[in-house]
Amino acid sequence: MTEVLLDADAIARAVRRMASEIVEASRGVGSLAIVGIRRGGEVLSVRLAEAIAQQEGATIPIGLVDIAFYRDDAAMALPDPKIGPSQVPFDPTGRDVVLVDDVLQTGRTVRAAIDCLLDYGRPRRIWLAALVDRGGRELPIAADFVGRRVEVPVGAKVRVELGAVASDRATDRAYVEPKKERA
């Protein structure tokens, strides 16, 4: 049975709250930038930037990193990788950069994203925002801004579905997909 963690309304509230927390932590938006981790963080990073822009009346630079080649398990985990380009259209040097992903689990994706981001410059600070923190860390990495923290059984998956355009947001959801039992 699928357990819904966040419905569309809860996701919208979480994004607004996280945006406020980010602005508060950065003491404004002057040096702030947002970088989504491809694939799960793409849509969420745009939504966070939109929420910050709405609250603060300022446009926040947005980038996107693809971490496929930065993973420590790339040779094992990526026999046929789907790789997209990283796009960081600003210099992160000296900025407060918020890395964004949909689900935080082991921390390995975040470690790879930091390595990728550092190839573009040296931010003053790197924060992490995740819609769902599901536990299960393998590296000492913690999210600074979280929509919801949950404990999920080993083998279960947390899935996040976010519509890329505003008209699709009514079907947004985050849910736990139970561990598949072998037949």
C-alpha positions as CSV (number, residue, x, y, z in Angstrom):
1,M,0.0,0.0,0.0
2,T,1.3,3.4,-1.0
3,E,1.6,6.0,1.9
4,V,1.2,9.6,0.8
5,L,3.7,11.8,2.7
6,L,2.8,15.1,1.1
7,D,-0.1,16.0,-1.1
8,A,-0.2,19.1,-3.4
9,D,-1.3,21.5,-0.7
10,A,1.3,20.2,1.7
11,I,4.1,20.5,-0.9
12,A,3.0,24.1,-1.7
13,R,3.1,25.0,2.0
14,A,6.5,23.3,2.5
15,V,8.0,25.2,-0.5
16,R,6.7,28.6,0.9
17,R,8.1,27.7,4.4
18,M,11.5,26.6,3.0
19,A,11.7,29.7,0.9
20,S,11.2,31.9,4.0
21,E,13.7,29.9,5.9
22,I,16.3,30.3,3.1
23,V,15.8,34.1,3.0
24,E,16.1,34.3,6.7
25,A,19.2,32.3,6.9
26,S,20.9,34.2,4.0
27,R,19.8,37.6,5.6
28,G,18.2,38.6,2.3
29,V,18.7,37.6,-1.3
30,G,21.7,39.8,-2.4
31,S,24.2,36.9,-2.5
32,L,21.7,34.0,-2.9
33,A,21.6,31.5,-5.7
34,I,19.8,28.2,-6.2
35,V,21.1,25.1,-7.9
36,G,18.9,22.1,-8.6
37,I,20.3,18.6,-8.7
38,R,19.2,17.0,-11.9
39,R,16.5,15.2,-12.1
40,G,14.7,15.4,-8.8
41,G,15.8,18.9,-7.8
42,E,15.0,20.6,-11.1
43,V,11.3,21.5,-10.6
44,L,11.8,22.1,-6.9
45,S,14.6,24.5,-7.4
46,V,12.4,26.6,-9.8
47,R,9.6,26.6,-7.3
48,L,11.8,27.7,-4.5
49,A,13.2,30.5,-6.6
50,E,9.6,31.5,-7.6
51,A,8.5,31.5,-3.9
52,I,11.5,33.6,-2.9
53,A,10.9,36.1,-5.8
54,Q,7.3,36.4,-4.7
55,Q,8.2,37.0,-1.1
56,E,11.2,39.3,-1.7
57,G,10.4,40.9,-5.1
58,A,13.8,39.8,-6.4
59,T,14.9,37.4,-9.1
60,I,17.2,34.6,-7.8
61,P,19.8,33.1,-10.1
62,I,19.1,29.4,-10.8
63,G,21.5,26.7,-12.0
64,L,21.3,23.0,-12.6
65,V,23.9,20.3,-12.0
66,D,24.0,16.8,-13.5
67,I,26.1,14.6,-11.1
68,A,26.3,11.5,-13.2
69,F,30.1,11.6,-13.7
70,Y,30.7,12.8,-10.1
71,R,29.2,9.8,-8.4
72,D,31.5,7.6,-6.5
73,D,29.6,4.6,-7.9
74,A,29.3,5.8,-11.5
75,A,31.0,2.8,-13.0
76,M,28.7,0.4,-11.1
77,A,25.4,2.3,-11.0
78,L,25.4,3.9,-14.4
79,P,25.7,1.2,-17.1
80,D,23.5,3.3,-19.4
81,P,23.3,6.7,-17.9
82,K,20.9,9.5,-18.9
83,I,23.2,12.5,-18.7
84,G,22.1,16.0,-19.2
85,P,24.2,19.1,-19.2
86,S,25.0,21.1,-16.0
87,Q,23.9,24.7,-16.4
88,V,25.3,27.2,-13.9
89,P,24.9,30.5,-15.7
90,F,26.4,32.6,-12.9
91,D,29.7,32.6,-10.9
92,P,29.0,30.9,-7.6
93,T,32.1,32.4,-6.1
94,G,31.3,34.3,-2.9
95,R,27.6,33.4,-3.0
96,D,25.3,31.6,-0.6
97,V,24.2,28.6,-2.8
98,V,21.3,26.4,-2.0
99,L,21.6,22.9,-3.5
100,V,18.1,21.5,-4.1
101,D,17.0,17.8,-4.3
102,D,13.6,16.2,-3.9
103,V,14.7,13.3,-1.6
104,L,17.7,13.1,0.7
105,Q,18.8,9.6,1.6
106,T,22.4,8.4,1.6
107,G,24.0,11.7,1.0
108,R,26.0,10.4,-2.0
109,T,24.1,12.5,-4.6
110,V,24.7,15.6,-2.5
111,R,28.4,14.9,-2.2
112,A,28.6,14.5,-6.0
113,A,26.6,17.7,-6.5
114,I,29.0,19.7,-4.3
115,D,32.0,18.4,-6.3
116,C,30.3,19.4,-9.5
117,L,29.3,22.9,-8.2
118,L,32.9,23.5,-7.0
119,D,34.1,23.1,-10.6
120,Y,32.2,26.4,-11.3
121,G,33.6,28.4,-8.5
122,R,33.9,28.6,-4.7
123,P,30.7,29.6,-3.0
124,R,30.9,31.4,0.4
125,R,28.4,28.8,1.7
126,I,26.6,25.8,0.4
127,W,23.3,24.8,2.0
128,L,21.0,21.9,1.2
129,A,17.3,21.9,0.7
130,A,15.3,18.7,0.3
131,L,11.6,18.2,0.1
132,V,11.8,14.9,1.9
133,D,14.6,13.7,4.2
134,R,14.0,9.9,4.5
135,G,17.0,9.0,6.7
136,G,19.4,6.3,5.8
137,R,22.5,8.4,5.6
138,E,25.8,6.8,4.5
139,L,27.7,10.1,4.6
140,P,27.7,12.9,7.2
141,I,25.4,15.2,5.3
142,A,22.3,16.9,6.6
143,A,19.7,19.1,5.0
144,D,19.5,22.7,6.2
145,F,15.9,23.2,4.8
146,V,13.5,20.3,4.8
147,G,9.8,20.0,3.8
148,R,9.3,16.8,5.8
149,R,11.5,14.3,7.7
150,V,10.4,10.7,7.7
151,E,11.7,7.3,8.7
152,V,11.2,4.8,5.8
153,P,11.8,1.1,6.1
154,V,14.8,-0.4,4.4
155,G,14.1,-1.2,0.8
156,A,11.1,1.2,0.5
157,K,11.4,4.1,-1.9
158,V,10.3,7.7,-1.5
159,R,9.0,9.1,-4.7
160,V,8.2,12.7,-5.5
161,E,6.1,13.7,-8.4
162,L,6.1,17.5,-9.2
163,G,4.4,19.0,-12.2
164,A,6.8,21.1,-14.3
165,V,4.2,23.7,-15.1
166,A,1.7,25.5,-12.8
167,S,-1.3,23.7,-14.2
168,D,0.2,20.3,-13.2
169,R,0.7,21.3,-9.5
170,A,-2.7,19.9,-8.4
171,T,-1.3,16.4,-8.9
172,D,1.9,16.9,-6.9
173,R,2.7,14.3,-4.3
174,A,5.4,12.6,-2.3
175,Y,4.8,9.0,-1.3
176,V,6.4,5.9,0.0
177,E,6.6,3.0,-2.4
178,P,6.8,-0.2,-0.3
179,K,9.6,-2.7,-0.8
180,K,8.8,-5.0,-3.7
181,E,8.5,-8.6,-2.5
182,R,10.1,-11.2,-4.7
183,A,7.7,-13.8,-6.1
